[in-house]
Amino acid sequence: MDLKTIAENMYPFWILGVMVMGAVIAAGRKNLLRVETKPVINWSIFLVLLTVWRIMVAKFASYHGMQGTEETFVIPWAASFTVFWEDACHGLPVLLLRQLIGVHRWWAKILNFAMLLITMLSFGMGHLYQGVLPALILCFYVPYSIRCGKKYGFGTVMACHMLYDLVTLLFIQYFSGM
């Protein structure tokens, strides 16, 4: 799959993400889109350590003759810069709803929980191409991104998400010989 094909399929979601961010700014909540430098630097250090770990595991597996049994679904590395929309369209609206209706009334708790579950399901279903178990695990990214977005700003979450995907895709492409 090349970047042009991905762009043809994904551009409506990118536009939606930009529109959500525009709506957040128009609503006077631009603070939710802030990017904090220290968490991004800490995340980058974590990604370096993760990459070292991945290299060691890949070398160990290769040394012992272990190889993947499935073909790797390779996405172009440049596509990693487009995943911002996932955070803008999944976690950010849930946080906005929580801030709008609160979390203390019984009906607000039910509505917030239902919105979170639906959003987690939607996010997980969008990752079924990676397999059922990874999609199930990735459902839990939504509450994690909401917590981090509330603490550090969703701009920080989006930047770190893009960095993670970039490092992962470059690692996969390097070790698959592309």
N, C-alpha and C positions, 0 to 999 in steps of 0.2 A: 504494500500500500504506500503510495507516495503522498507528499504533502498536499498536492493539488486535489487529490481524491478526498483526503481528510477535510480540507477546507470546503469543498463542495458540500459535504455532508454536515459539517459542524458550524458553518457560518451563522445559521439562525440562533444557535445556542450562544455563540460569542456576542451577537447583537443583543440577545436577551440579558447576558451578563453585564454588558456595558449600560443597558437601559436600567437595570437594577441599581448599578452604582450611581448612575445619573439621578435616579429617583431618591436615593439615600442622600446625595448631596443637596438636591432640591428641597428635601424635607428638613434640612438643617442638621443632619447627622453625619457630616463629613468626618467627624472624629472617629467614627466606626471604620473608616477606610485608611486610617493612618498606618504608616510603616515605621516600626521602631528598629533602629540599627542593631542594638545589642542582641536581641533574640535572633536576628538574621545571621549575625556573626557566630553566635553559639550554634545555630543550626548548621552553618557551613562547616564548623569544626566537627560536629557530629557526622556530617556527610563524608568528610575525609576519613574519619575512623571507620565508618560503615563500608566505604570503598576498600579500605585496607583489609577489612574482615572478608568482604566478598571475594577479593583477589586470593586471599589465603584459602578460602573454602573452594574456590574454583580450581586452584592449582592442586590442592589435596585431592579433589574429586577426579581431576584429570590424571594425576599420578597413579591413582588406583583404578583407572579404566572406567570410571563412572561417567556416564553421559546422560543428558536428558532424553527421555523417551518420546517427547512431543516436539514438533517443530515450534520454534520460538516465533511468536507473533511480533514482528518488528514494526514499530511505529517510527517514523523519521524523528530525529532528535529535535528538530526545530518545532515540532508539535508540542513540546513541553512548555513552550511559552504561551500556549493557548488554554491551559487548564484553569486559568483564573476564574472562568465562568462557573466552574463546578462549585467553588466556594461562594461566589456572588449569588448563585441561584439556589443553593441548598442551605448552607449554614446561615448566611446573612439574613434571609427572610424569617427564619425561625427565631433568631435573636431579636429582630425587629418586632415580631409578634409578641415575644415575651416582654419587651420594653413597653409596648403599646398597651397590652391588657393586664400586665402584671403576672405574678406567679402565686399570689396568696389566696385568692378566692377559689372555691371548689371547682367552679365551671372553668376558670382560667387554667387550673392545673390539668383538667381533663383535655381542654382544647390544645394546650401546649404539648402535652404528652402525645395526643393523636397526631398533631402536626409533625412532631419529631419522628414518630414511628413511620408515618407516610413518607417523609423526606428520606429517612434512612433506607426504606424499601426502594424508593425511586433511585437513590444513589447506587445502591447495591445492584439493582437490575441493570443499570448502565454499565456495570463492570462484569457482567456475566460472560463476556468474551474471554475473560481471564480464567474462567472456571467457577463452579458453584461455591466451593470453599473460599477462594479468595474474595468473591463477591460478597459472601456472608460476612467475612472478616472486615471488608471495606465498608460495610454498613456502619460500623462503629467509628469511622472517620468523622462522620457528621457531628456527633456530640463533642468529639475531641476538637474539631475545628471551631465549633461554637464557643467552647470554653476558651480556647486560645484567641479567637477573634474578639471576645469580650475583654480579655486581659491585655492583649498586645495590639489589637486592631486587625481588621480583615485584610488590609493591605499587606501586613506582615505575614498572615496566613497564606495569602495568595503567592507572595514572593517565595516563601519557604516551600510551598507545594510545587511551584514551577522549578525550583532548584532541585528538589527531590526527584521529580520526574526526569529532569535533564541529566542528572548524575546516573540515574538508573538506566535510562535509554542509552547513554554513551557507554556505560559499562557493558550492557548486553551487546551492543554493536561491536565493541572492541573484542569481546571474547567470542563472538560468533564469526569474527573475521571480516566484518563488513567495512 
